[in-house]
Amino acid sequence: MNKRSFKYAWVLDKLKAERERGITIDIALWKFETTKYYCTVIDAPGHRDFIKNMITGTSQADCAVLIIDSTTGGFEAGISKDGQTREHALLAFTLGVKQMICCCNKMDATTPKYSKSRYEEIVKEVSSYLKKVGYNPDKIPFVPISGFEGDNMIERSTNLDWYKGPTLLDALDQINEPKRPSDKPLRLPLQDVYKIGGIGTVPVGRVETGVIKPGMVVTFGPSGLTTEVKSVEMHHEALTEALPGDNVGFNVKNVAVKDLKRGYVASNSKDDPAKGAASFTSQVIIMNHPGQIGNGYAPVLDCHTSHIAVKFSEILTKIDRRSGKEIEKEPKFLKNGDAGMVKMLPTKPMVVETFAEYPPLGRFAVRDMRQTVAVGVIKSVDKKDPTGAKVTKAAVKKGAK
């Protein structure tokens, strides 16, 4: 346990591999309460290999807590051109996480300790970057903390008496209550699927839109598998219905674990059921690509919980990123800083939706060479009906009632 800077992360680090490397790998769901909210920490891992977990994690978050290393060298590395602080902030904004809290961490290890001038320098630099990304830094609290010593995490610290703002816990209490789109049709991207002895198959994920309840007949896109929901639970309690924002497990009848995968999307079979996309058109912004991107480019798309290679089949237009106006038709290439409309073809069946109808399923990050090379939103989807989709006995019985 000599990894001094990982004291608080230790609570979340459950996997042995993570413990040995001293980094947070899979998205740990960890709960605590403030006076106002039940909080679920989706511990989006701050380590380059794990950005794809971060992408699926951030797309479920109501507020991003950006942890900044305040030490000499640590901050500079994070905010450098290819640093993690920058990439995480950009992803959070692109993936629709509107609210942010910045924590200037490791204040116990600045020179001198708990340095006010270091804090001010960081606030100034990070604010200017966050503004470029699209956030309004005036609305973002910058909380100086030491995760290791516990300063300003829960209670005000005398070591930081020059700071008059909220503690981390206070800042979490002050976030605006997120609006939940419960009146839309159900979309619940699967994060995992478990087989639980004596219960059966239990898919797990966050309700993004609509509601899910026991007795409902759900269709999983893109396969079209249709079955009945037996029970829904959250935090080990049975629910009569789950609403947007709820991270739930639900038990389905007559379905084998192998029939469902992460990235599949549960939907109400009677209300705009989710289908696979034959192709879709997106507005993308290229941000970290060393060369140029032309027709035929085939990177990986991270959209909600799915992680699938897609082909840029046609670059339709190049557009001005500020105004959204078309600059050029059918450009040969897009390069860093360019924005364009692109027709994309998934290499495997995948569910996506337009950003206008289902925002959480309509934004994505483009990954290549182990980094995020572009981000985008989906403007239109050409959906296809599944062939030979399995409908379980439970669903048939339910439908006949």
Phi and psi in degrees as a GROMACS rama.xvg file:
@    title "Ramachandran Plot"
@    xaxis  label "Phi"
@    yaxis  label "Psi"
@TYPE xy
-90.9515  14.9497  ASN-2
-87.5859  82.8687  LYS-3
-59.1981  -33.9326  ARG-4
-82.8215  2.35293  SER-5
-108.771  20.1482  PHE-6
-56.5466  -50.4263  LYS-7
-73.3624  -34.2843  TYR-8
-63.7105  -27.1423  ALA-9
-53.7244  -35.6975  TRP-10
-59.0977  -34.9454  VAL-11
-91.6536  -22.1687  LEU-12
-79.0203  97.8819  ASP-13
-101.989  -29.3955  LYS-14
-76.3004  141.623  LEU-15
-60.6413  -42.2058  LYS-16
-57.8528  -38.3561  ALA-17
-67.6722  -41.0384  GLU-18
-61.5695  -40.0339  ARG-19
-69.7231  -33.7135  GLU-20
-91.0188  -11.1376  ARG-21
70.2378  28.9847  GLY-22
-134.991  159.945  ILE-23
-92.4794  112.787  THR-24
-91.2787  -89.7373  ILE-25
-71.2238  167.65  ASP-26
-76.9101  104.477  ILE-27
-81.9094  135.18  ALA-28
-103.434  117.496  LEU-29
-133.444  135.274  TRP-30
-116.99  144.983  LYS-31
-152.306  168.513  PHE-32
-118.987  142.625  GLU-33
-104.801  -176.651  THR-34
-65.4622  -23.5877  THR-35
-109.889  -33.9232  LYS-36
-124.727  153.51  TYR-37
-87.2291  124.376  TYR-38
-108.979  136.464  CYS-39
-113.953  121.567  THR-40
-85.8069  118.543  VAL-41
-97.4962  96.2011  ILE-42
-72.643  86.5671  ASP-43
-72.9341  118.521  ALA-44
-68.0757  133.488  PRO-45
-94.3149  59.9607  GLY-46
-148.412  131.062  HIS-47
-44.3014  -43.7879  ARG-48
-58.2376  -23.2278  ASP-49
-106.806  18.2205  PHE-50
-58.9028  -32.6458  ILE-51
-67.6765  -32.437  LYS-52
-65.575  -39.061  ASN-53
-61.1509  -39.3337  MET-54
-65.3114  -44.9429  ILE-55
-69.0257  -32.1818  THR-56
-70.4285  -47.6058  GLY-57
-64.827  -30.3067  THR-58
-69.6541  -6.82004  SER-59
-106.548  2.66742  GLN-60
-92.9614  149.112  ALA-61
-92.3386  -26.7014  ASP-62
-147.473  137.731  CYS-63
-97.0318  135.27  ALA-64
-109.423  106.528  VAL-65
-88.5067  116.943  LEU-66
-96.971  120.192  ILE-67
-109.953  131.672  ILE-68
-79.1233  114.04  ASP-69
-87.3893  -2.86769  SER-70
-71.04  161.764  THR-71
-63.5806  126.034  THR-72
91.8155  -42.8531  GLY-73
-64.8183  -46.9506  GLY-74
-65.0273  -45.5435  PHE-75
-60.2409  -37.6773  GLU-76
-67.392  -41.2483  ALA-77
-68.0341  -32.3112  GLY-78
-97.532  -3.34008  ILE-79
-63.7439  170.869  SER-80
-52.9585  -40.1763  LYS-81
-110.25  26.9003  ASP-82
-79.4472  161.713  GLY-83
-72.3608  -35.0244  GLN-84
-56.7722  -44.602  THR-85
-63.5917  -48.3787  ARG-86
-63.8184  -42.3565  GLU-87
-63.2881  -41.9799  HIS-88
-64.6501  -42.6546  ALA-89
-64.8558  -43.6816  LEU-90
-63.3604  -43.2162  LEU-91
-58.2456  -44.2475  ALA-92
-67.1896  -46.6978  PHE-93
-62.6633  -37.4431  THR-94
-82.7604  8.81528  LEU-95
88.8884  15.6938  GLY-96
-85.604  102.605  VAL-97
-77.9725  -31.3428  LYS-98
-103.575  144.948  GLN-99
-142.663  145.883  MET-100
-122.717  132.265  ILE-101
-104.638  130.505  CYS-102
-111.266  120.176  CYS-103
-86.5013  98.8471  CYS-104
-88.9913  169.636  ASN-105
61.5511  32.9439  LYS-106
-63.9803  -19.7856  MET-107
-72.8176  -11.1339  ASP-108
-118.687  17.5801  ALA-109
-81.2962  170.523  THR-110
-117.944  118.465  THR-111
-64.9916  172.523  PRO-112
-58.2607  145.248  LYS-113
52.7128  45.2435  TYR-114
-75.8004  121.382  SER-115
-67.4688  -39.944  LYS-116
-67.3528  -35.4347  SER-117
-64.4434  -43.5706  ARG-118
-58.2207  -45.9149  TYR-119
-65.0179  -37.994  GLU-120
-62.1879  -43.6129  GLU-121
-66.3944  -44.7926  ILE-122
-56.939  -43.8674  VAL-123
-63.499  -48.1608  LYS-124
-69.7201  -43.7544  GLU-125
-67.6858  -37.8884  VAL-126
-58.6121  -43.6021  SER-127
-67.3468  -34.9701  SER-128
-69.3656  -44.5788  TYR-129
-61.9196  -32.8094  LEU-130
-64.9687  -42.4747  LYS-131
-61.1347  -38.9249  LYS-132
-66.4475  -34.2097  VAL-133
132.859  -6.40368  GLY-134
-79.5153  159.932  TYR-135
-100.988  104.139  ASN-136
-62.9085  -21.6133  PRO-137
-66.0346  -20.4372  ASP-138
-96.1649  3.60205  LYS-139
-108.179  119.316  ILE-140
-72.3376  138.225  PRO-141
-109.309  109.082  PHE-142
-105.003  117.883  VAL-143
-76.5308  124.961  PRO-144
-136.966  165.824  ILE-145
-127.615  109.379  SER-146
-64.2052  -30.9665  GLY-147
-75.2471  -45.6036  PHE-148
-87.1279  -16.7444  GLU-149
89.3517  4.31715  GLY-150
-59.273  129.084  ASP-151
60.7336  14.2036  ASN-152
-76.9042  -51.2283  MET-153
-119.366  -45.4181  ILE-154
-115.066  154.243  GLU-155
-62.7043  141.233  ARG-156
-104.877  134.17  SER-157
-70.1981  -21.8023  THR-158
-66.0616  -21.2371  ASN-159
-121.154  43.4101  LEU-160
-70.3662  -11.8136  ASP-161
-72.5265  -15.0112  TRP-162
-93.4105  128.036  TYR-163
-108.287  -0.360618  LYS-164
-83.2009  -168.886  GLY-165
-74.8181  155.583  PRO-166
-74.981  174.183  THR-167
-60.2009  -44.4877  LEU-168
-61.6553  -42.4006  LEU-169
-62.0465  -42.813  ASP-170
-62.447  -38.4782  ALA-171
-64.7467  -37.7076  LEU-172
-65.0169  -27.6938  ASP-173
-89.2573  -1.07166  GLN-174
-69.3649  151.573  ILE-175
-73.2269  142.89  ASN-176
-66.1741  125.196  GLU-177
-69.0461  144.464  PRO-178
-79.9717  138.315  LYS-179
-111.801  123.563  ARG-180
-81.7498  68.9201  PRO-181
-81.2185  -12.8343  SER-182
-84.3042  -7.8688  ASP-183
-81.1839  165.303  LYS-184
-62.163  154.138  PRO-185
-63.3749  132.933  LEU-186
-138.145  120.074  ARG-187
-134.988  93.7167  LEU-188
-68.4545  133.209  PRO-189
-79.3462  133.697  LEU-190
-93.8384  -34.4375  GLN-191
-160.551  163.722  ASP-192
-133.6  128.045  VAL-193
-116.65  153.238  TYR-194
-110.093  119.083  LYS-195
-115.498  121.557  ILE-196
-52.4372  132.072  GLY-197
80.8824  -12.1197  GLY-198
-114.826  -49.0747  ILE-199
118.684  -146.917  GLY-200
-84.8374  126.546  THR-201
-127.457  100.779  VAL-202
-74.935  149.18  PRO-203
-129.345  138.299  VAL-204
-178.931  -176.968  GLY-205
-106.214  132.043  ARG-206
-66.9729  117.298  VAL-207
-90.8889  -44.2451  GLU-208
-138.761  159.353  THR-209
74.493  -164.153  GLY-210
-133.3  154.85  VAL-211
-127.023  138.369  ILE-212
-146.608  158.199  LYS-213
-57.793  143.313  PRO-214
92.0423  -14.0447  GLY-215
-74.8281  144.958  MET-216
-95.807  118.106  VAL-217
-108.925  148.575  VAL-218
-114.259  130.196  THR-219
-95.0602  120.826  PHE-220
-91.9017  152.966  GLY-221
-87.809  -3.99818  PRO-222
-74.4528  -25.6923  SER-223
87.0571  1.58328  GLY-224
-56.0045  129.751  LEU-225
-124.612  131.107  THR-226
-155.984  176.151  THR-227
-98.3554  143.711  GLU-228
-85.3193  121.833  VAL-229
-82.6606  -48.4739  LYS-230
-150.527  158.868  SER-231
-129.986  132.564  VAL-232
-138.796  152.587  GLU-233
-139.485  137.424  MET-234
48.7878  40.8882  HIS-235
63.4259  22.168  HIS-236
-122.209  137.161  GLU-237
-70.2639  139.502  ALA-238
-115.401  148.416  LEU-239
-83.7217  -26.441  THR-240
-158.196  150.64  GLU-241
-113.551  141.353  ALA-242
-112.703  167.871  LEU-243
-53.2131  136.518  PRO-244
98.844  -17.8326  GLY-245
-79.5178  130.173  ASP-246
-91.3074  111.903  ASN-247
-127.732  160.562  VAL-248
-113.826  142.269  GLY-249
-139.175  143.206  PHE-250
-95.6386  129.895  ASN-251
-116.593  148.531  VAL-252
-86.8374  146.052  LYS-253
51.5141  37.9618  ASN-254
-128.143  130.177  VAL-255
-84.0604  151.107  ALA-256
-55.4184  -37.6728  VAL-257
-67.9585  -15.0604  LYS-258
-80.1655  -10.0073  ASP-259
-124.926  147.985  LEU-260
-139.089  157.608  LYS-261
-54.6511  137.997  ARG-262
98.459  -20.5538  GLY-263
-67.8351  158.622  TYR-264
-127.367  123.018  VAL-265
-82.4714  139.972  ALA-266
-147.292  165.458  SER-267
-80.0602  122.186  ASN-268
-62.0327  -20.5175  SER-269
-101.717  1.54865  LYS-270
-139.513  91.5844  ASP-271
48.4607  60.3441  ASP-272
-59.1612  148.163  PRO-273
-68.2932  138.519  ALA-274
-130.754  161.348  LYS-275
-71.073  156.47  GLY-276
-99.6124  128.138  ALA-277
-74.4379  -40.7818  ALA-278
-159.865  166.542  SER-279
-153.88  156.864  PHE-280
-113.834  131.678  THR-281
-131.247  154.379  SER-282
-98.1123  119.432  GLN-283
-118.852  151.569  VAL-284
-120.956  123.892  ILE-285
-84.7062  129.849  ILE-286
-130.645  -19.9211  MET-287
-140.398  31.7656  ASN-288
-99.4762  127.345  HIS-289
-69.5434  -28.5427  PRO-290
-112.675  -137.902  GLY-291
-124.991  155.529  GLN-292
-111.082  124.59  ILE-293
-122.269  -179.185  GLY-294
-57.3593  139.346  ASN-295
97.7283  -11.8364  GLY-296
-58.413  133.066  TYR-297
-130.829  79.4106  ALA-298
-89.7141  -172.766  PRO-299
-100.522  138.264  VAL-300
-105.248  128.936  LEU-301
-105.631  109.194  ASP-302
-131.938  130.43  CYS-303
40.2481  -120.352  HIS-304
-100.675  7.37056  THR-305
-94.2799  152.822  SER-306
-140.187  89.3332  HIS-307
-137.935  141.262  ILE-308
-70.3858  138.06  ALA-309
-129.331  156.305  VAL-310
-106.232  130.102  LYS-311
-76.6637  93.045  PHE-312
-77.6153  -36.1626  SER-313
-145.892  126.017  GLU-314
-85.1917  109.884  ILE-315
-80.799  -47.0143  LEU-316
-148.679  158.906  THR-317
-106.535  135.182  LYS-318
-127.045  158.888  ILE-319
-77.2664  122.784  ASP-320
-67.6302  -27.4558  ARG-321
-75.7639  -50.8399  ARG-322
-92.6561  -19.8214  SER-323
79.0319  4.73163  GLY-324
-80.7844  147.906  LYS-325
-71.5053  133.136  GLU-326
-103.731  -36.2792  ILE-327
-150.67  140.182  GLU-328
-90.2361  142.646  LYS-329
39.4143  58.5649  GLU-330
-66.523  152.395  PRO-331
-68.2811  -38.1126  LYS-332
-141.283  159.474  PHE-333
-121.175  139.955  LEU-334
-127.052  179.882  LYS-335
-45.6898  132.149  ASN-336
88.801  -16.4076  GLY-337
-79.0612  152.785  ASP-338
-122.775  147.996  ALA-339
-160.426  166.596  GLY-340
-97.0474  129.247  MET-341
-130.931  135.127  VAL-342
-88.467  130.348  LYS-343
-122.756  143.894  MET-344
-119.993  120.664  LEU-345
-68.9741  142.654  PRO-346
-83.1438  -17.3093  THR-347
-135.437  160.55  LYS-348
-58.6438  132.789  PRO-349
-149.216  151.193  MET-350
-100.419  123.839  VAL-351
-134.179  162.065  VAL-352
-134.738  168.234  GLU-353
-72.8584  148.407  THR-354
-61.7349  -34.2501  PHE-355
-64.2883  -39.6998  ALA-356
-85.4149  -46.1176  GLU-357
-134.782  80.6253  TYR-358
-48.5556  -44.6223  PRO-359
-64.357  -20.7422  PRO-360
-104.81  9.78076  LEU-361
-121.033  15.3541  GLY-362
-130.561  152.379  ARG-363
-154.293  165.743  PHE-364
-117.436  144.274  ALA-365
-103.624  122.698  VAL-366
-112.804  135.309  ARG-367
-158.245  148.799  ASP-368
51.6886  39.0518  MET-369
60.6494  25.79  ARG-370
-146.67  167.44  GLN-371
-80.4516  114.736  THR-372
-99.5379  -17.3098  VAL-373
-160.924  161.429  ALA-374
-134.52  157.44  VAL-375
-163.519  171.151  GLY-376
-127.404  147.888  VAL-377
-92.4582  128.633  ILE-378
-97.6805  -36.4808  LYS-379
-151.507  151.829  SER-380
-131.706  133.51  VAL-381
-99.4368  106.135  ASP-382
-90.9289  151.713  LYS-383
-125.073  146.146  LYS-384
-77.7084  137.96  ASP-385
-69.4109  147.626  PRO-386
-99.5387  139.207  THR-387
58.1317  38.2001  GLY-388
-70.655  139.111  ALA-389
-82.9627  130.976  LYS-390
-115.82  120.595  VAL-391
-73.5827  162.64  THR-392
-57.3711  -40.4861  LYS-393
-60.0435  -39.435  ALA-394
-69.7255  -39.6072  ALA-395
-63.2265  -46.1411  VAL-396
-60.2724  -43.8142  LYS-397
-62.7539  -41.3194  LYS-398
-68.6174  -29.3874  GLY-399
-78.1523  -18.9619  ALA-400
